[in-house]
Amino acid sequence: MSAFTAEFIGTFILILLGNGVVANVVLKGTKGNSGGWMVITTGWALAVFAGVVIAGPYSGAHLNPAVTLGLAFTSKFEWAQVPLFILAQMGGAILGGLIVWLLYKPHFDTTDDSSLQLAVFCTSPAIRHPYANLFSEMIGTFVLIFAIYYVTTPEMGDQKTPIGMGSLGALPVTFIVWAIGLSLGGTTGYAINPARDIGPRLVHTLIPIKNKCHSDWQYAWVPIFGPILGAGLAAVLYLFLRA
């Protein structure tokens, strides 16, 4: 298990479970049909937990280009490793989107609403207003990255010796993502992760789906640049406060 493999597998699990819960809620005839926003946000948070548990010991479990860039912006991660991590994240996201489609294919075939089919793969705004949507993605990602900067581990004794939490170390980011989804996700579906949106959107473009609509690539710049801007804003504030 290398850092590249960990990012690939961790992101794959993230998308498999995250896009999977969306499929379970929106596609016709599933056991979870019409489960609602609470089910989706909880499923996504737990998808983050699963991905972080797997990848954390080997790569730090970025699973998100915005996280990788946010750490690089503050010198917490080497810039030379950034392209490799983003490549692994994109690859894992693509595979995750593909497997979700295969798993739910009978339900895709019986779902007439093509917009619901697309929603399984990628985000779209509740109200289409590009700059408002960009701001929403930026602020959601800002909260994610800024909070990650301040995640700490337990310490013991006067010398403050760090104590590892094992797999429980994945809980802080799980709750952060859950909070973002519940509080800020209603505007755009809170991509807050370029790989999470672009990888599966590419899958939607390429695979044959009955009654498929277009993949809405004219919106795709929002879940790319919004998270990057949010990571940059979080980095600037963090460095300012640390100075």
C-alpha positions in Angstrom: 0.0 0.0 0.0 1.7 3.2 -1.2 0.5 6.7 -0.8 -0.8 6.7 -4.4 -2.6 3.4 -3.9 -4.1 4.6 -0.6 -5.4 7.8 -2.2 -6.8 5.8 -5.1 -8.6 3.2 -3.0 -9.7 5.7 -0.3 -11.2 8.0 -2.9 -12.8 5.0 -4.6 -14.5 4.0 -1.4 -15.5 7.6 -0.7 -17.3 7.9 -4.1 -18.7 4.3 -4.0 -20.5 5.0 -0.7 -21.2 8.7 -1.3 -22.6 8.5 -4.8 -24.1 5.2 -3.6 -26.3 6.9 -1.0 -27.5 9.4 -3.6 -28.4 6.6 -5.9 -30.3 4.8 -3.1 -32.3 7.9 -2.3 -33.1 9.3 -5.8 -33.4 6.3 -8.2 -36.7 4.6 -8.7 -37.5 1.4 -6.9 -34.6 1.4 -4.4 -35.1 0.5 -0.7 -34.0 4.0 0.3 -36.0 5.9 -2.3 -37.1 9.3 -1.0 -35.0 8.9 2.1 -34.2 12.6 2.1 -31.4 15.0 2.7 -30.5 13.6 6.2 -29.9 10.2 4.7 -27.7 11.7 1.9 -25.6 13.9 4.2 -25.2 11.1 6.8 -24.2 8.7 4.0 -21.6 11.1 2.6 -20.2 11.7 6.1 -19.8 8.0 6.7 -18.3 7.6 3.3 -15.6 10.1 4.3 -15.0 8.0 7.5 -14.6 4.8 5.5 -12.2 6.4 3.0 -10.1 8.1 5.7 -9.9 4.9 7.8 -8.4 3.0 4.8 -6.1 5.7 3.4 -5.1 7.6 6.6 -2.2 5.5 7.8 -0.5 5.5 4.3 -1.2 8.9 2.7 -2.9 11.0 5.3 -6.2 10.5 3.5 -6.6 13.7 1.5 -9.1 12.1 -0.9 -9.7 15.5 -2.3 -7.6 17.9 -4.5 -8.8 20.8 -2.4 -7.3 19.2 0.7 -4.1 18.4 -1.1 -3.8 22.0 -2.3 -4.8 23.4 1.1 -2.0 21.5 2.8 0.5 22.4 0.1 -0.5 26.1 0.4 0.6 26.1 4.0 3.7 23.9 3.5 2.2 21.0 5.3 2.6 18.9 2.1 5.2 18.8 -0.6 4.3 20.4 -3.9 6.1 17.7 -5.8 3.6 15.2 -4.5 0.5 17.2 -5.5 0.1 16.0 -9.1 0.5 12.3 -8.0 -2.1 12.7 -5.3 -4.6 14.4 -7.6 -4.1 11.8 -10.3 -4.9 9.0 -7.7 -7.9 10.9 -6.4 -9.3 11.4 -9.9 -8.7 7.7 -10.8 -10.5 6.5 -7.6 -13.4 8.9 -8.2 -13.9 7.6 -11.8 -13.8 4.0 -10.7 -16.2 4.7 -7.8 -18.7 6.4 -10.2 -18.5 3.5 -12.6 -19.1 0.9 -9.9 -22.1 2.8 -8.5 -23.6 2.8 -12.0 -23.1 -1.0 -12.4 -24.5 -1.7 -9.0 -27.6 0.4 -9.5 -28.0 -0.2 -13.3 -31.5 -1.8 -13.1 -32.7 1.3 -11.1 -31.1 3.7 -13.6 -33.0 1.8 -16.4 -36.3 2.3 -14.6 -35.7 6.0 -13.6 -37.3 8.3 -16.2 -36.0 11.6 -14.8 -32.6 12.1 -16.4 -31.8 14.8 -13.9 -32.0 12.3 -11.0 -29.7 10.0 -13.0 -27.2 12.8 -13.3 -27.5 13.7 -9.6 -26.0 10.3 -8.7 -22.8 11.2 -10.5 -22.2 14.9 -9.8 -23.6 18.1 -8.2 -25.9 20.7 -9.6 -27.3 23.9 -8.1 -30.8 24.2 -6.6 -30.9 27.7 -8.2 -28.6 28.2 -11.1 -26.6 31.4 -10.4 -23.0 30.8 -11.3 -21.3 33.2 -9.0 -23.6 32.5 -6.0 -22.9 28.8 -6.7 -19.2 29.4 -6.8 -19.4 31.3 -3.5 -21.3 28.5 -1.9 -18.7 25.9 -2.9 -15.9 28.3 -1.8 -17.3 28.8 1.7 -18.1 25.1 2.2 -14.6 24.1 1.2 -13.2 27.0 3.4 -14.9 25.5 6.4 -13.6 22.0 5.6 -9.9 23.0 5.0 -9.8 25.6 7.8 -11.2 23.0 10.3 -8.7 20.4 9.1 -5.8 22.7 9.9 -6.9 22.7 13.6 -7.6 19.0 14.0 -5.4 17.8 16.9 -4.5 14.5 18.5 -4.8 13.6 22.2 -1.7 14.3 24.3 -0.5 12.7 27.5 1.6 14.0 30.4 3.5 17.3 31.0 5.6 16.7 27.8 2.4 16.4 25.8 3.3 13.1 24.2 0.9 12.5 21.2 -1.5 9.5 21.6 -2.8 8.0 18.4 -6.5 7.5 18.1 -6.2 4.8 15.5 -9.2 4.6 13.2 -11.2 7.0 15.5 -8.9 9.7 14.1 -11.2 9.8 11.1 -14.1 11.1 13.2 -13.3 14.8 13.2 -13.4 15.2 9.4 -16.5 13.0 9.3 -18.4 15.4 11.5 -17.0 18.4 9.7 -18.3 17.1 6.3 -21.6 16.1 7.9 -22.0 19.7 9.3 -21.2 21.2 6.0 -23.8 19.1 4.2 -26.5 19.8 6.7 -25.9 23.6 7.0 -24.4 24.7 3.7 -25.1 21.9 1.2 -28.6 22.8 0.1 -27.5 25.4 -2.5 -25.2 23.3 -4.7 -25.1 19.8 -3.2 -21.7 20.6 -1.6 -19.1 19.1 -3.9 -16.3 20.7 -1.9 -14.1 18.3 -3.8 -13.2 18.6 -7.5 -12.5 14.9 -7.9 -15.8 13.9 -6.4 -17.6 15.9 -9.0 -15.5 15.7 -12.2 -14.5 12.1 -12.1 -18.1 10.7 -11.9 -19.3 13.4 -14.3 -16.9 12.1 -16.8 -18.3 8.6 -16.2 -21.8 9.9 -16.9 -20.6 11.4 -20.1 -19.1 8.1 -21.4 -21.4 5.3 -20.3 -24.7 4.3 -21.9 -27.7 5.2 -19.7 -31.3 4.9 -20.9 -32.9 8.4 -21.2 -29.6 10.0 -20.3 -29.4 13.8 -20.4 -26.3 16.0 -21.1 -23.6 16.0 -18.3 -23.9 19.7 -17.7 -20.3 20.5 -18.3 -21.1 24.2 -18.5 -21.5 24.0 -14.7 -18.5 21.9 -14.0 -16.1 24.8 -13.5 -18.0 25.7 -10.3 -17.1 22.5 -8.3 -13.5 22.8 -9.6 -12.7 26.5 -8.9 -15.0 26.9 -5.9 -13.1 24.3 -3.7 -9.7 25.6 -4.9 -10.6 29.2 -4.0 -12.0 28.0 -0.6 -8.8 26.1 0.1 -6.8 29.2 -0.8 -8.9 31.4 1.4 -8.5 29.0 4.3 -4.8 28.9 3.8 -4.5 32.7 3.8 -6.4 33.0 7.0 -4.5 30.2 8.7 -1.1 31.7 7.8 -2.3 35.2 8.9 -3.4 33.9 12.3 -0.3 31.8 12.7 2.1 34.8 11.9 
